[in-house]
């Protein structure tokens, strides 16, 4: 039987947060359409290329009318080069970009309460990222979290991927559906999760048991570390149990976003 470590007694005080006050550009079909469909997302400008207008114009008008009644947002027709100049180098915009304010995210306490209230419908699972800085990886993890029904992705404010157009593009629309909460101290956040009844299960390649063997079967914080370094010492110590994903030679590890997808399927997709 797995014995649980007691919480350290300190709760992480979290308030609703936005990644930054400055608007930024979202780009790509899925990210932009999902943002336009999200009434919580404040959008300031919408750039629309000719091909995107032909393929998605009617849907965009419907989304604008449904989510933002009144004068609202007027699409601006723009060439592909004009759109590209507004975006980071190499951004694949597919003829669509929207200048939007960052999302206001729920507090960690509110999120845990909401996750527990839906426990009879779907198992409460939080994905916790320990210094995963690549926005492509974080976006892919958000996409898997949305696909399998995880309640949120939690990361530190420092040494983590910030909310950005690149992250939202990689999430393929999931960023508008899954909370991405950045906390000041990850160890204290894990202690708060523990106090709220969540087990912390860290993925580590050297763990004695596989995820299937170690999964405690209760509300879960699934903790993943950065590429190469894995979980930091303090994060490991904050976990109730460590587990590994079984792999076959010659591959002994997975990219963090692939590991997250496999782990989420194990703990949520098989339910």
PyMOL commands that set and color helices and strands:
alter all, ss='L'
color gray80, all
select helices_A, chain A and resi 29-37+50-67+80-85+108-117+135-148+165-171+174-176+186-195+211-214+233-238+256-269
alter helices_A, ss='H'
color red, helices_A
select strands_A, chain A and resi 17-18+24-27+43-48+76-77+96-100+104-105+125-130+152-156+179-183+199-203+220-225+241-243
alter strands_A, ss='S'
color yellow, strands_A
deselect
rebuild
show_as cartoon
